Amino acid sequence: MSTETAPRKPLVAQLPAMVMSLIGLALTAAALWRLPEASWGERIWLVAYLAMFAIRLPYTRKTRSNEIEADKSDPADRAALMAVFLTMMILPLVHLGSPFLTVANFALPTWATVVGVLLLPGFLWLFWRSHADLGRNWSPGLELREGHTLVTAGVYARMRHPMYTAIWLFAIAQPLLIHNWVSGLLVVPAFAALYFLRVPKEEAMVRERFGSAYDEYAARTGRIWPSRLT
Ligand code: SAH
């Protein structure tokens, strides 16, 4: 169904998402409560984290009524997505909102934190533009939407995975801002696992749908780094 009036999921089916949202809100409240104890790098990380949600929210709403037509998610992809969710969304908030993870802190020089901060504008801009350009074709998983179109314009004109480029920037910034093995650094191997597992499958899925149009697109673009203008 492509209309805006797609039926809402029954309440029971909405429960897991509601529980996750409540946990997220409680953890964010705890992080804000303990903000005076956070380092300046951690505070800046929290601002970028909240901005990431603000950017994604309207697109999550927009795609809600656009049904999934093909789902190629498999257990490995789902496990990697869960690992990213845990290391990027949950553990940093647990660290900021409680003293439990302080034992796993490490020390970094100030310039490293500054590098982390410098990565954030690029992350936020690319995260926003890739959502705007992908529009109703966006999915958190390996999915094709009803009426899926091949996006080759905007930030997709020169690279095929600008959203993943954006998330790489945030993942690399995280340990530079949150100096902790668990809540800072673990996101790097978690996102690496998701990225390397997913990209070949995602490209195969989109190629299967769009055929030679995708081959031509892939030939003139880079994966996560923009191709040169010719
Ligand atoms: N890998 C892209 C998109 C991430 S969202 C990026 O990093 O920017 C994931 C979904 O986007 C996939 O399930 C796939 O259906 C869709 N997708 C990926 N590339 C696309 C493209 N060029 N046009 C339309 N949809 C695309």
Residues whose N, C-alpha, C, O or C-beta is under 5 A from the ligand:
A	BS01	SAH	S130 N137 W138 S139 G141 L142 E143 L144 T149 L150 V151 R160 H161 P162 M163 Y164
